[in-house]
């Protein structure tokens, strides 16, 4: 008896193996660049490497679909044999029936291979497109991600690729069927009667005219609908993240009304698209049904004149019905084609974006010492009316801790982002161990630094996976050493499954202090040469703050550390405190020096006492 595992194995069809070298993604990028603004060429191009599978799929499709084309001929033969019987009529009718039965039965195995070949190609391309999008998103700059909402990008990865998959399926099933059915029907008609063929050919200008009349509007309305859907996806994600805040302020009805207005806009643009498609479909249906009635009358007239047989009237009517159905199918598919091609353009918007962090041929730094120098550094956002700061000159020696303080918006986090390499100075330079940060390989550089952000970023996984993120081969002994250093031991021990306890989305089953200590443990495990702490203790209770302060003191030892501090009491032990404000560096020195000076830092500290 076959076990369930074996049954499952029977249907475990093999896909083309993924390409870890990244050559597949590079090939797709080149195809999008080469065929820019030509979505149909792009669609064909992305199947490079799968053409043999698609060819075999077409071959099996022709064989499996052949009964549709043979049946009208067999029907005509049987009608003619029945209308004018002779001594062999019974035998010939039986032969036609047996032949047709065999032709129909072969559909099962040939349909299996047709589906296997085209589906394997489509699923491989679907995977490659999503993989290429993900890889490209990892390369795009942080400012790009700041401008593009995550909901819009998620829509491109999931919805747009799905639309391309749907279009591909229609091309290799429906459109292929339509083309072959029309070609075979016209081929048989030409062979049988040129007069009837000319009548059939008269339908082509009507089909072309109807499609041209509606093509522009369908494309325009579909683009608007896609854009509205992307906007709504963004706001749905924001709404879900804001639910605790919304509930806390009793704003449920207001938020629901706001979302309802957005959904109304999507429904309205969707209705407009549905209606233009409806007009398109109904006008084409009426046109071709009239042609079908005229065909019946025309072939009936020819049969009455003895130009064709009664069986041929049935055959021609069947073929013309098939042609009408196929042309109607093309017209019905036009909206799907428009959606798919629009999605090709949508994906191209991401893949062809040049706002990337390019580390090609840039210098790879040796193991860091951790010296950081700002040389007359300034920064201004592209859409900013004034610089965030300018003329910043400051040297941070390796192993030292510097804290940046100042009012909100003064540029403290901007300075950290310059050191990380998320953004680049618009004036002056930032030097890492004497090398301009713009000339070094940032990927290699960042592998030697660690960042603890103000808001801890955790993913849905175990505590162990969150701490060891990006690191492999960490022994349990080393892991527990880090857990104790991060003041996290009591948290792990109180969890139901210890280190293997699953963390909910955004760390929903942990307190703010616990989430932050996991972030600190994640920084510990990287053993960084440069450590960046962005207000790591803000918005925490005093107990959590004290535990994090102790963990932080252990973490900063012998590392170059940059701290943005909200609570000034937490940075007394910093080697240097830099006060940022009014577009630059206002003053710098130790805690005692600045308090004795009674300048800007002194005033800030007094406000917190």
C-alpha positions in Angstrom: 0.0 0.0 0.0 1.3 3.4 -1.0 2.1 5.7 2.0 0.9 9.3 2.1 4.5 10.4 1.8 4.9 8.5 -1.5 1.7 9.9 -2.8 2.9 13.4 -2.0 6.2 12.6 -3.7 4.4 11.6 -6.9 3.2 15.2 -7.4 6.4 16.9 -6.3 7.2 18.2 -9.8 10.7 19.6 -10.3 11.2 23.3 -11.1 14.4 24.6 -12.6 16.8 25.1 -9.8 17.4 28.6 -8.5 20.6 30.4 -9.6 22.6 31.4 -6.6 25.1 33.3 -8.7 22.7 36.1 -9.5 23.1 35.6 -13.3 19.4 35.0 -13.8 18.5 38.3 -12.0 21.2 40.1 -14.1 19.7 38.6 -17.3 16.2 39.9 -16.4 17.6 43.3 -15.7 19.2 43.5 -19.1 16.0 42.3 -20.8 14.0 45.1 -19.0 16.7 47.7 -20.0 16.9 46.5 -23.7 13.1 46.5 -24.1 12.3 49.6 -22.1 8.9 51.1 -23.1 8.1 47.9 -25.0 6.2 45.7 -22.4 5.3 43.0 -25.0 8.9 42.5 -26.0 9.9 42.4 -22.4 7.3 39.8 -21.7 8.7 37.6 -24.5 12.3 38.3 -23.4 11.8 37.2 -19.8 11.2 33.7 -21.0 14.7 33.3 -22.4 16.0 30.0 -21.4 12.5 28.5 -21.3 11.8 28.6 -25.1 12.3 24.8 -25.5 9.8 24.1 -22.7 7.3 26.5 -24.3 7.8 24.9 -27.7 7.2 21.4 -26.4 4.1 22.8 -24.6 2.8 24.1 -27.9 3.5 20.8 -29.7 1.5 18.9 -27.0 -1.2 21.6 -27.1 -1.7 21.1 -30.9 -2.0 17.3 -30.4 -4.3 17.5 -27.4 -6.5 20.2 -29.0 -6.8 18.5 -32.4 -10.3 16.9 -31.6 -11.8 20.4 -31.8 -10.6 20.8 -35.4 -11.3 17.3 -36.5 -14.9 17.0 -35.1 -16.5 19.4 -37.7 -15.0 17.3 -40.5 -16.1 14.0 -38.9 -19.6 15.5 -38.3 -19.8 16.6 -42.0 -18.7 13.1 -43.1 -21.4 11.4 -40.9 -24.1 13.8 -42.0 -23.3 13.3 -45.7 -23.2 9.5 -45.2 -26.5 9.6 -43.4 -28.1 11.9 -46.1 -26.9 9.8 -49.0 -26.3 6.2 -47.7 -24.7 3.4 -49.7 -23.5 -0.1 -49.0 -20.5 1.0 -46.9 -22.2 3.8 -45.0 -22.4 1.9 -41.7 -18.8 0.8 -41.9 -17.6 4.3 -42.7 -19.7 5.9 -39.9 -18.2 3.4 -37.5 -14.7 4.2 -38.7 -15.4 7.9 -38.1 -16.7 7.3 -34.6 -13.8 5.1 -33.6 -11.3 7.6 -35.1 -12.9 10.5 -33.2 -13.0 8.5 -29.9 -9.3 7.8 -30.1 -8.6 11.5 -31.0 -10.6 12.6 -27.9 -9.0 10.0 -25.5 -5.4 11.2 -26.3 -6.3 14.5 -24.6 -5.5 13.2 -21.2 -1.8 12.3 -21.5 -1.0 15.2 -24.0 -2.8 17.8 -21.8 -0.7 16.6 -18.8 2.6 17.2 -20.7 1.3 20.5 -22.2 0.5 21.8 -18.7 3.7 20.5 -17.2 6.0 22.3 -19.7 4.2 25.6 -19.8 3.5 25.7 -16.0 7.1 24.9 -15.2 8.3 27.8 -17.4 5.8 30.2 -16.0 6.4 29.3 -12.3 10.2 29.6 -12.8 9.8 33.0 -14.4 7.4 34.1 -11.6 10.0 33.0 -9.0 12.9 34.7 -10.9 10.9 38.0 -11.2 10.2 38.2 -7.5 13.7 37.2 -6.7 15.1 39.9 -9.0 12.7 42.5 -7.5 13.8 41.5 -4.0 17.5 41.7 -4.9 17.0 45.1 -6.6 15.2 46.4 -3.5 18.1 45.4 -1.4 20.4 47.5 -3.7 18.3 50.6 -3.9 19.3 53.4 -1.7 17.8 54.2 1.7 16.4 57.6 0.4 14.6 55.6 -2.3 12.9 53.4 0.3 12.1 56.5 2.3 10.2 58.0 -0.7 8.5 54.7 -1.8 5.9 53.3 0.7 6.4 49.7 1.5 2.8 48.9 0.6 3.4 50.0 -3.0 6.5 47.9 -3.3 4.7 44.9 -1.8 2.0 45.3 -4.4 4.7 45.2 -7.2 6.3 42.1 -5.8 3.0 40.2 -5.3 0.2 41.6 -7.4 2.1 42.8 -10.5 4.0 39.5 -10.8 0.8 37.7 -10.4 -0.8 39.7 -13.2 2.2 38.8 -15.4 1.7 35.2 -14.5 -2.0 35.4 -15.4 -1.1 37.1 -18.7 1.5 34.3 -19.5 -1.1 31.6 -18.8 -3.6 33.3 -21.1 -0.9 33.6 -23.8 0.1 29.9 -23.6 -3.4 28.6 -23.2 -6.2 30.9 -24.4 -4.4 33.0 -27.0 -2.5 29.9 -28.4 -5.9 28.1 -28.6 -7.5 31.1 -30.3 -4.7 31.4 -32.9 -4.6 27.7 -33.7 -8.4 27.4 -33.9 -8.7 30.4 -36.3 -5.8 29.2 -38.4 -7.1 25.6 -38.7 -10.7 26.8 -39.4 -9.6 29.2 -42.1 -7.2 26.6 -43.5 -9.9 24.0 -43.9 -12.3 26.6 -45.4 -9.7 27.8 -47.9 -9.2 24.2 -49.0 -12.9 23.5 -49.3 -14.3 26.8 -50.7 -12.6 30.1 -51.5 -16.0 31.8 -51.7 -16.8 30.9 -48.1 -13.3 31.9 -47.0 -13.7 35.4 -48.4 -16.9 35.7 -46.4 -15.0 34.6 -43.2 -12.2 37.0 -43.9 -14.7 39.9 -43.9 -15.0 39.6 -40.1 -11.3 40.5 -39.6 -11.6 44.3 -40.2 -14.6 44.5 -37.9 -12.6 42.8 -35.1 -9.6 45.1 -35.6 -11.8 48.2 -35.7 -13.5 47.3 -32.4 -10.2 46.5 -30.6 -8.6 49.8 -31.8 -11.7 51.8 -30.7 -11.4 50.5 -27.1 -7.7 49.8 -26.6 -6.7 53.3 -25.5 -9.5 53.7 -22.9 -9.0 50.2 -21.4 -5.2 50.9 -21.0 -5.8 54.3 -19.5 -8.5 53.2 -17.1 -6.4 50.1 -16.1 -3.4 52.2 -15.3 -5.5 54.5 -13.0 -7.0 51.5 -11.3 -3.6 50.0 -10.7 -2.3 53.3 -9.2 -5.4 53.5 -6.9 -4.8 50.0 -5.8 -1.2 50.6 -4.9 -2.1 53.8 -3.0 -4.8 51.9 -1.1 -2.4 49.0 -0.3 -0.1 51.6 1.3 -2.8 53.1 3.4 -4.2 49.7 4.5 -0.7 48.8 5.8 -0.5 52.1 7.7 -4.0 51.6 9.1 -3.2 48.1 10.4 0.0 49.4 12.1 -1.9 52.4 13.6 -4.8 50.3 15.1 -3.4 50.4 18.7 -3.0 54.2 18.4 -6.4 54.6 16.8 -8.1 52.5 19.5 -6.3 54.3 22.3 -7.7 57.7 21.0 -11.2 56.4 20.2 -10.7 57.2 16.5 -12.0 54.0 15.1 -15.0 55.6 13.3 -12.9 58.4 11.9 -10.2 56.0 10.6 -12.9 53.7 9.1 -14.5 56.6 7.3 -11.1 57.8 6.0 -10.4 54.3 4.6 -14.0 54.0 3.2 -13.4 57.1 1.1 -10.2 55.6 -0.3 -12.0 52.3 -1.0 -14.7 54.3 -2.7 -12.2 55.8 -5.0 -10.8 52.4 -5.9 -14.3 51.0 -6.4 -15.1 54.0 -8.6 -12.1 53.6 -10.9 -12.7 49.8 -10.9 -16.4 50.4 -12.0 -15.2 52.8 -14.8 -12.8 50.0 -16.0 -15.6 47.4 -15.7 -18.0 49.5 -17.7 -15.7 50.2 -20.6 -14.8 46.5 -20.7 -18.6 45.7 -20.7 -19.3 48.0 -23.7 -16.3 46.5 -25.4 -17.5 43.0 -24.8 -21.2 43.6 -25.7 -20.5 45.5 -28.9 -18.1 42.8 -30.1 -20.6 40.0 -29.2 -23.5 41.6 -31.1 -21.3 42.3 -34.1 -20.0 38.7 -34.4 -23.4 37.1 -33.6 -24.8 39.0 -36.6 -21.9 37.8 -38.7 -22.7 34.2 -37.6 -26.4 34.5 -38.6 -25.3 35.9 -42.0 -22.9 33.0 -42.4 -25.7 30.5 -41.8 -27.8 32.2 -44.4 -25.0 32.4 -46.9 -23.9 28.8 -46.6 -27.6 27.7 -46.6 -28.1 29.6 -49.9 -25.0 27.9 -51.4 -26.4 24.5 -50.4 -29.7 25.3 -51.9 -27.8 26.0 -55.2 -26.0 22.7 -54.8 -22.7 24.5 -54.6 -21.9 22.7 -51.3 -23.4 19.7 -49.5 -25.7 19.8 -46.4 -22.9 18.3 -44.3 -20.6 21.2 -45.4 -23.2 23.7 -44.2 -22.9 22.1 -40.7 -19.1 22.1 -41.0 -18.8 25.8 -42.1 -21.3 26.9 -39.5 -19.3 25.0 -36.8 -16.0 26.5 -38.0 -17.5 30.0 -38.2 -19.0 29.6 -34.7 -15.5 28.6 -33.6 -13.9 31.7 -35.2 -16.6 34.0 -33.7 -15.9 32.4 -30.3 -12.1 32.8 -30.7 -12.4 36.5 -31.8 -14.7 37.2 -28.9 -12.2 35.5 -26.7 -9.5 37.8 -28.0 -11.7 40.8 -27.2 -12.5 39.5 -23.8 -8.8 38.9 -23.1 -7.8 42.5 -24.0 -8.4 43.8 -20.5 -6.3 41.0 -19.0 -3.5 41.7 -21.6 -3.7 45.4 -20.7 -3.3 44.6 -17.0 -0.4 42.2 -17.6 1.5 44.7 -19.8 0.8 47.5 -17.3 2.3 45.2 -14.6 5.4 44.7 -16.8 5.9 48.5 -16.9 5.2 48.7 -13.1 7.9 46.1 -12.3 10.2 47.9 -14.8 9.8 51.1 -12.7 11.7 49.3 -9.9 14.2 47.3 -11.9 15.2 50.2 -14.1 15.6 52.7 -11.2 19.2 54.0 -11.0 19.0 55.2 -7.4 21.2 52.3 -6.2 24.1 51.8 -3.9 26.8 50.7 -6.2 29.8 49.1 -4.5 31.4 47.8 -7.8 35.2 48.2 -7.8 35.2 50.2 -4.6 37.9 49.7 -2.1 37.4 47.1 0.6 38.8 48.3 3.9 41.0 46.1 6.0 39.8 45.3 9.6 38.6 48.7 11.0 40.5 50.7 13.6 37.4 52.9 14.0 38.7 56.4 13.4 36.0 58.7 12.1 36.6 62.3 10.8 34.2 64.9 9.5 35.9 67.4 7.3 33.8 70.6 6.8 30.8 68.3 6.3 27.4 69.5 5.3 24.1 67.9 4.3 21.0 69.1 2.6 18.0 67.0 1.5 17.1 67.2 -2.2 13.7 68.8 -1.4 15.1 70.8 1.5 15.0 74.6 1.5 18.1 74.9 3.7 21.0 72.6 4.8 20.4 70.4 7.9 23.9 71.4 9.0 27.1 72.5 7.4 30.8 73.1 8.2 30.9 70.2 10.7 34.6 69.4 11.5 35.1 66.7 14.1 37.5 63.8 14.8 36.4 60.7 16.7 39.4 58.5 17.7 39.0 54.7 17.7 37.7 53.2 20.9 36.2 56.6 22.0 32.5 57.3 22.7 30.9 60.5 21.4 27.3 61.5 22.2 25.4 63.9 19.9 22.7 66.0 21.6 20.5 68.8 20.6 16.9 69.7 19.7 14.8 67.5 17.5 15.6 68.2 13.8 19.0 69.5 14.5 20.7 66.7 12.4 21.8 64.2 15.0 20.4 61.1 13.3 21.5 62.6 9.9 25.1 62.5 11.2 24.7 58.8 12.2 23.2 58.0 8.7 26.3 59.7 7.1 28.6 57.4 9.1 26.5 54.3 8.2 26.6 55.4 4.6 22.8 55.5 4.1 23.2 59.0 2.8 26.2 61.0 1.5 27.4 64.4 2.4 26.5 67.2 0.1 29.5 69.2 1.3 32.9 68.1 2.6 33.8 64.6 3.5 33.3 61.8 6.0 36.4 59.7 6.5 36.6 56.2 7.9 40.1 55.3 9.0 41.3 58.1 6.7 39.3 56.9 3.6 36.5 58.9 2.1 33.3 56.8 2.8 32.2 57.5 -0.8 35.1 55.5 -2.2 34.8 52.4 0.0 32.8 49.2 -0.4 29.9 49.9 2.0 28.8 46.3 2.2 32.2 45.2 3.4 32.4 48.2 5.7 29.0 47.7 7.3 29.9 44.0 8.1 32.2 45.6 10.7 29.7 47.9 12.3 26.5 47.5 14.3 23.4 49.7 14.7 20.9 49.8 17.6 18.0 51.9 16.3 15.6 54.0 18.4 12.8 51.6 17.5 13.9 48.0 17.7 13.3 46.1 14.4 12.4 42.5 15.1 11.0 39.9 12.6 8.6 37.0 13.1 10.9 34.2 14.3 12.5 32.9 17.4 14.5 34.9 19.9 17.6 33.0 18.8 17.0 33.8 15.1 16.6 37.5 15.9 19.8 37.7 18.0 21.9 35.7 15.5 20.5 37.5 12.4 23.0 37.4 9.7 25.5 35.4 11.7 26.2 31.6 11.4 28.1 29.1 13.5 27.4 30.8 16.8 27.8 28.3 19.7 25.3 28.1 22.5 28.1 29.0 24.9 28.9 32.2 23.0 25.2 33.0 22.6 24.5 32.8 26.4 27.6 34.9 27.0 26.1 37.6 24.8 22.6 37.2 26.4 24.1 37.8 29.8 26.1 40.8 28.6 22.9 42.3 27.1 21.1 41.9 30.4 18.7 39.5 28.6 19.1 36.3 30.7 16.0 36.8 32.8 13.9 37.5 29.8 15.0 34.3 28.0 14.6 32.1 31.1 11.0 33.4 31.6 9.9 32.6 28.1 7.9 29.4 27.5 10.4 28.0 25.0 13.5 29.9 26.0 15.6 31.0 23.0 13.2 29.1 20.7 10.2 31.2 21.8 8.5 32.7 18.7 8.4 36.5 18.6 5.2 37.9 17.3 5.0 40.5 14.5 7.0 43.6 15.5 7.8 42.0 18.8 4.2 42.2 20.0 4.7 39.8 22.9 7.7 41.7 24.3 8.1 44.9 26.2 9.9 47.9 24.8 12.9 47.2 27.0 13.0 43.6 26.1 12.9 44.4 22.4 15.7 46.9 22.8 17.9 44.4 24.7 17.4 41.9 21.9 18.7 44.6 19.5 21.7 45.2 21.8 22.4 41.4 21.8 22.2 41.4 18.0 24.8 44.2 18.0 27.0 42.3 20.5 27.1 39.2 18.4 28.5 41.1 15.4 31.5 42.2 17.6 31.6 45.5 15.7 34.5 48.0 15.5 32.1 50.9 15.2 28.8 51.0 17.2 25.9 53.3 16.5 23.2 53.9 19.1 20.3 56.0 18.1 18.4 57.1 21.2 18.4 53.4 22.4 16.8 54.3 25.8 14.2 56.8 24.7 10.6 56.2 25.9 11.6 53.5 28.4 10.8 53.2 32.1 13.6 53.8 34.6 14.1 50.1 35.3 14.4 49.1 31.6 16.6 52.2 31.1 19.0 51.1 33.8 19.2 47.5 32.4 19.9 48.9 29.0 22.4 51.4 30.3 24.4 48.5 32.0 24.2 46.5 28.8 25.3 49.5 26.7 28.3 50.1 28.9 29.5 46.6 28.3 28.8 46.9 24.6 30.7 50.2 24.0 33.9 49.0 25.7 36.9 49.3 23.3 34.7 50.3 20.4 34.2 53.6 18.5 30.7 54.5 19.6 28.4 57.2 18.3 25.3 57.9 20.5 22.3 60.1 19.9 21.0 60.8 23.4 17.6 62.0 24.4 18.1 61.7 28.1 21.3 63.6 28.9 21.8 61.8 32.2 22.7 58.6 30.3 25.8 60.1 28.6 27.9 61.3 31.6 30.6 58.7 30.8 30.9 59.6 27.1 34.4 60.7 26.1 33.0 63.6 24.2 29.6 65.3 23.9 28.8 67.3 20.8 25.9 69.7 20.8 24.3 70.0 17.4 22.1 73.0 16.5 21.5 76.1 14.4 22.9 74.3 11.4 26.2 73.1 12.8 28.4 72.1 15.8 27.7 74.5 18.7 30.1 73.1 21.3 31.9 69.9 22.2 33.7 68.5 25.3 33.3 66.1 28.3 30.2 66.2 30.5 32.1 68.1 33.2 33.6 70.6 30.8 30.3 71.5 29.2 28.5 71.8 32.5 31.3 74.1 33.8 31.1 76.1 30.6 27.4 76.8 31.2 26.6 77.0 27.5 24.1 75.2 25.3 24.6 71.8 26.9 24.2 73.3 30.4 20.9 74.8 29.4 19.6 71.6 27.9 20.6 69.6 31.0 18.9 72.1 33.3 15.7 71.6 31.4 15.7 67.9 32.2 16.5 68.3 35.9 
